[in-house]
Amino acid sequence: MPMVSFNRGTNGQLSALTHRPRGALSNLRGGGIERSGSASKLYMSVGPEIIFNNAPMYQSFAIIAATNVLGLGISLLTGSHLHLDLLGTGAFAVASLPTLLSTTSSARVTLSSSAVAIWGTKLASFLFFRALKIKTDGRLDDTLSTTSGTIVFWFISILWGIICGLPHTLGTTSSNPGSPIALTVGGAIYVLGLVTESLADYQKWQFKNANPGQFCNVGLWSVTQHPNFFGNLLLWFGIFIMNAGSLIVIPDSVADGGGAISNILSTLWASRRAFIALLSPLFMWTLFSGQATGTMMNSLELANSKYGSDPSYQSYVKDVPLIIPNIFKW
């Protein structure tokens, strides 16, 4: 039966978790400690050989933070905010490059990195193009009009980058190749989300150019008031599905039987990385819901001031779901 090892360096910090066959340490029953030089490895019987290394995740966090700090500096020095989405969203793509280009990344990590890079590049490019065209964003004018508001915005952008990206960044810490089924299903959900978000942005852009001053209620916007939000949630849930299985390590004590409470606690602890990754969709849902309902931004107030007197808009707001689409309407 396989074994798991915890690698500790000279600084005493846990740097990796490795699973290896019991045959490698046949003299140990149920676990043991192998010492070699300054490192020690704790073995327990668990699944196939797996290594957890947090370095890629910390590197990603650092890149996201640095990119947003750069954006903050540009905002404070120039007073311009055209670069908000270019750097805030583009940070995802930049942070995915190390694992995308690494020759040691597994196929799962490469696929996950590619998914993040494609989405980040696509969305940052579109939003930057839109910013150059419309020059301003009424939803953020008040926030960005002060130094403190600007600092808060970029701080939230860092949090968004770190929390939203957890399904991917946590996935990069595991050497588990993942399940082909999970990769296929997750990849399909990701593609559906990417297409939904992209089509929603395209449809609204085309509609606004052809019908200035009117609210968009065509295509995907006829079944949800925020199809771009829904697409974003879908694609990140797809990335979560790709990586979730590689984040769960079932202890050997559970596989071999044991007390019910002990097994439950052991399984929950072994699944902690997957639970942390779930913070991403929860955070995104909270963020999108706050924007859609106007509790976090003034987007709803702005929309009501533009279209509130239009009976068709009032019916639209009343009948069309905020985020989750009404697919039966089609």
N, C-alpha and C positions, 0 to 999 in steps of 0.2 A: 504494500500500500504506500502511496506517496507521502512525502513529508513536507513540512513548511519550515523555512528558516528565517529568523529575524537577524539582519546584519547590523551590528553596532560598530561604529568607528571609534577612534580614540577619544572623540569628544562626547561619547556616550549617547549620541542622538541616533534614533532609529532611522536608518537610511534605506533599507530595502526589506521586502518580505519575499522569501523564496520558497517554493514548494518543490520537493524532490523525492524520488523513490525511497521507500524505507530501506531497500537493499543497500543503499549507500551508507547507512548506519545500522546495520543489522544487530548491533549489540545494544541498541536502545529500544526500549518498549514504551510506546506511547509518547515518545519525545526525549529530548536530551539537549545538551549543549556541546557544541564542538568549538574548541578554541584554537586559533591559529595566529600567532604573532599578537598584534594589537587588536585583532577583530574577534568577535565571538558570534556564534550563530546558534540560535535556539530552534530546535526542530520539533515539529508536531506532525502527526500523520494527517494529511489533508489531500487535496486533489493533485492535478498534474503540476509540473514545474512552472511557477509564476513568480515574477519579481515586481514589486511595487517600488517605484522610484519617484519621489516628488519633485525632482529637479526640473523636469519640463514644465510642470504646472507653475512653479515659482518663477521660472523664466518668462512664461506667458503673462503672469500677473505684473511682472516688472515692465514688460514691453507696453502693456495696456496703460499702466500708470504713467510711464514716461511719455507716451504719445499724448495722453490727455493733459499732462502738465505742460507739454509743448503748446497744446491748444490754448490753455489758460494764459500762458505767457504772451501768445500772439494777440489774444483778446484784450489783455490788459495794456499791452504796448501800443496797439493800433486802433483799438475801439471797434474793429471789424469782427463780425460774427459769421461771415460767409463760410468759414472753414469748420464750423461746428460739426457737421455730419461727416465731412471729409476725414477729419481726424478721429472724432468720437466713434464713428462706425468703422472707419478704415483701420482702426487699432486692432479689430478682430482679425482682419486679414494679415496684418503685419505680424501679430502674435502667433499666428498659425504657421508661419514660414519655417521656423527652426525644425519642427517635427515633420513638416511636409517635405522638406529638402533633406532630412536626415536619412542616411543609408541604413540606419539600424532600426528605423520605425517598422512596426508590423504593418501588414496590409490594412488591418482595421484602423490603426492610428493614421496611416496615410490617407485612407478614405475619409475619416473624420476631419482631418486637417484640410483636405481638399474641399470638403463640404463647407467648412467655415470660411476658407479663403475665397471661394466662389461667391458665397452669399455676401461677405463683407465687402469685396471689391465691387460687386454689382450694385449693392444698395448705397455704398458711399459715393460711387460715381454718379448714380442717378440723383441723389440728394444734393450733391455739390453742383451738378448741372442745374437743378431746379433753383438752388440758392442764387446762382449767378444770374438766372433769368428774372426771378421775382424780387431779389435784393433784400427782402426782409421777411421775418416770420412774426406775425402779430401775436402768436401764442407766447413768444419769449421776450417780446420787447420790454415789458415791465421788469422781468427778472434780470435781463442783461443790461439794464440801464444803470445799474449800480455795481461798484466793485465787489461788494459782499454777495450780491446776487450772482454775479459772474463766477465767483469762486465756488459758490454753492452748486451752480449748474455743472461745472467741470468735476467737482467732487462726486456728484451723483452720477456723472458719466463714467467715472472710474468704477464706482460700485456696480453700475449697470454692466460694464464690460467684464468685470470679474465674476459677478453672480450669474449673469446670463450665459457666460461661456463655460460654466462648471461641467455640464455633460461632456464637453469635449476635453477641457483641461484635466479633469479628473481621469478621463479615459486614457490620456497620454501617460499616466503614471503606471499603468498596468501592462505587463508583457503578454497577458492573455490574448491569444489571437482572436477570441470572440467566436460567437456562433454564426455560421453561414446564414442560418434562418434569420437571426436578429439583424445581421448586416443587410440582408435583402429587404426585410420588412422595414427596418429603420431607413434604409436608403430610399425606398419607395415613398414613405411618408415625407421624407426630406424633400424629394423632388416635387411631390404634390404641393408642399408648402411653399417651395421656392417659386414654382409656376404660379400659384395663387397670389403670392405677394407681388410678383413682377407684373402679372396681368392686371391686378388691381391698380397698381401705380400707373401703368400704361393707359388703362381705360380712363382713369380720372384725369391724367395729364391731357389726353386727347379731347376729352369732354370739355374741360375748362378752357382749352384753347379755342374750341369751336363754339362754346356757349358761355362766354364770360359773364360773371355775375349770377350764374345759376348753380344750384346744388346738384351734385352728381348722383343720379339714381339709376344708372344703366349698368348692364352686365353684372359683374359680381356685386356691385354696389346696390343692386336691387334686392339682394337676399341678405345682406348684412351692411350695417352702417360703416363698418371698418373691416373690410375684407383683407386689407394689408396686415392688420393686426392678427387676424385669424391665420393668415399664411405664415407669419413669423412664428406664431405659437406652434403651428404644425411642423415647420422645418426644424425647430429646436427640439421638439418632442421626438422627431425622427433621429436626430443626433443622439439624444438620450437613449433611445432603443438600441442604436448601434453599439453603444459603449456600456450599457447598464450591466449586462451579464459579466463583463470582465472586471467589474468592481465588487463582485460578491464572491467571497471565499467561505464556503461552508466548512466549519471545523470538523475534525475527525471524530470528536466526541459526539456530534450530532449524527454522523453517518453510522457510527458503531452503536448508537443507542445511548440512553442515559435518562436522567431525570427530566420531566417535561418542562419545568420552569427553567432549569439550567440550559436545556436545548433551545428554548425560546430566546433566552437572553443571549446565548452564544450566537444564534442565527441573526438576531438583530444587530449585534455588535459587528458580525462579519459582513453585514449589509450596509454599514454606516456610510461608506462612500457613495453608494447608490442613493441613499436617503439625502445626503448632502447635495448630490447632483439634482435632485428633485426641487431644490430651492430655486433653480432656474425657471421652470415653468410657473411656479407659484409667484415668484417675484415679477415675472413678465405679465402674468395675468393681473396682478395688483396694479402694476404700472399702466397697462393698457386700459383697464377698467377705470382707473382714476382719470385718465385723459378723456375717455369716452363719456364719462358722466360729469366731467368738469370739476371734480373734487381736487385734482392735482394741477390742472392747468385751466386757462380761460378759453379753451377751444370751443366748448359748448356755448359759452356766452357770446363768443364771436360769431358762431354759426347762427345763433338766435337773432343777433342784431342784423345779420345779413338777410336771412331767409324767414325769420319768424312770422312775418305777415303773410307769407305764401301758404294758402290752405293745403297745397300738395305737399309742402315740406312738413307741415304739422301732421298730416296723415302718414308721411314717411317715417317720422320720428316715433309715432305711435305704433305703427304696424311692423316695422322692420327691426329685427334683433340688433343689439349693439355690436356684438362680436361673432358669436356662434351663428352661422348662417341658417336661414330657413330653406333647406334644400328642397323641401316639398313644393315651394313656390314655383320651382322650375318644372 
